[in-house]
Amino acid sequence: MWGRASTPTGFLLADGFHLVAEGPHEIRYESMSGVFVRVFHATDDHYLGFRVGLIAEPRNALTQTEMLAIAGAPTLRGSFPDPLPPPGEALIELARRLREYGAEALAGERSVFDTARDLRRTYTAQFTRKRGVGDATCAIRVVPKPRARGSRRSSLSRPPAPGVIGRA
């Protein structure tokens, strides 16, 4: 299949990774230093990509675009030839990018993954600020329940409940 030493991603085997999973649309390599590489082919949209991450933190894996941005490589957006290259040629190009720009990530250097996480946070923050999500300026008005007649306790004599910002 496509995860063998004779394939474009086979250089990972020579670099100390071992093949741990292989399927028709995905292969996964892991190293003894705690790094994984997942190469996948999304057949729905004909996307071929990879993720490089720390086994201990799989949700913080680098995408191809993040890795290229951190390495200062030319951006991929809008640069795909039309029509798309055959899958074999695309895999060769993908492996070249991984080998050329991914050395620090493949070595498990923590700073690369931290930088990618910071890039994601910055990217996400620009959208959340525009929509007011997470702004400290929004206020919640809590209306107390009406009390039964004859109740002697005033709602103002009690401290506010946790999470209540103010009184109506």
N, C-alpha and C positions, 0 to 999 in steps of 0.2 A: 504494500500500500504506500501511501504518501509520507510516512514517517520514518522510512529507512535511511540508512547512511548514504545511499546513492541518490537521494532526492535533495532538492534545494535546502530543505531545513535540516538535512543530515549533519551539517556542521555542528549542530548542538550536541550530537552524540560524541563528537571528537572533543568538544569543550567541557565534557564532564556531566552532561545531562543524560538522563535515561528516559526512554519512552514508557509512560505509565498508562496511557489510554489512547486508543486509536479507533476511529469510526469512519463512516463514509464521508462525514462532513466536518470532522474535528480530530485533532491530535493534541496530546498534552505531554509535555516533557517536564521533568523535575530534576533539580540538582541536589547534591548532598549539602550544599550551602543554604538550602531553604528557598530557592527561587523556582518558579514555574513559568512555563511558556505554553500558552494555549493558542493554537493556530486553527482558524475555523473558516468555513465557507457557508455563508448564508445564501441558500439557493433561491429564496424568495426574491431578493433584490440583487443577486449576483455579486454580493460583497465578499471579498476575501480579506481577512484581517487577523490581528493577533492581539493578545494581552500578555504582558509580562508583569509578574507580581511576586510578592513574598508569600510563601505558603501559609505563614502565620496570619497574614492580613490579605486574604484574597479579594476583598471588596475595594482595596486600594491599588488594584492592578493598573498599570499604565496601558493606555490605548496606543495604537499606532500614531495617531495624530498628536497626542501629548508627548510621546517619546521624541518625535521629530521636532516639535516646538522647543522642548527643553534642550535638545542637541543643536538647535539653530539651523536645522535642515530646511530646505525649501518646503513650503506648505503644499499639501496635496489637494486642497479644495479647488475645484474647477480646473485641475490640471490633468484629468484623466483623458486619454485619447478617445476619440470616437471612431469606430466602435471599440468596446472594451477588448483588451487582449484575451486570447484563449486562457483558460485556467492554468495551464502549465506555465505559460509565460508570466502570468500574474503572480504565481507562486515563486518563481525565480526572482522577480522584482521585490516581492515582499521579504523574502529571505535576505536579499542584498541589503535592504533598508535595516532589517533587524541586526544583521551582522555589522554594518557600517556605523549605525547610530545608537545601537543598544548595548554597547559594551558595559557601561556603568550599571545599567539595570540588570543585565545578565549576571554581573558579578555580585548583585545584591546590595549595592550601595544605597543605604537608607536615604540619603539626601535627595536622590532622584525621585523616590516615591513621595517624600515629603513635599518636594517642589510641585509634583503633579497634583497632590491633594490641595495645595495652596492655589494652583491655577484653577482647579475645579471650583473652589470656594469663591474666588474672585469672579469667575464667569457666572456662577449662580447668583451671587450678590447683586450683580447689575440688573437682573430680572426681578428679584424680590424687592429691591428698593423702588423700582418703577411702579410696582403694583401696591406698595404700602405694606406688604407682608412683613411682619416682624418689626415694624416701626414702633418705637416707644411712645409715639405721639397719639396713638389711638387709645381711647378711654372706654372702659366698660361701665355702664351704668347699671347698678343692681337695685332693683325695686324690692323693698321688703314685703313679705306676705302681710296681708291685712290681719290684724289681731282680732280675736273674738271680743265681743263687748264684755266689759267687766274685767279685762286683764289688767293687772296692776303693774306689771313690769313694762317699762318703757324700752322700746327698741334702741333708744339712744344711750341707755345706761350700760349696755353690753358692748364689749369690744367687737369690732367687725370680724366676721368669719374669715378664715384663711381664703385668700384669693379675691376678697372684696376690696375694691379700690376706694370706694367712698360710699356715702349714704345719699339716698335720693332726696 
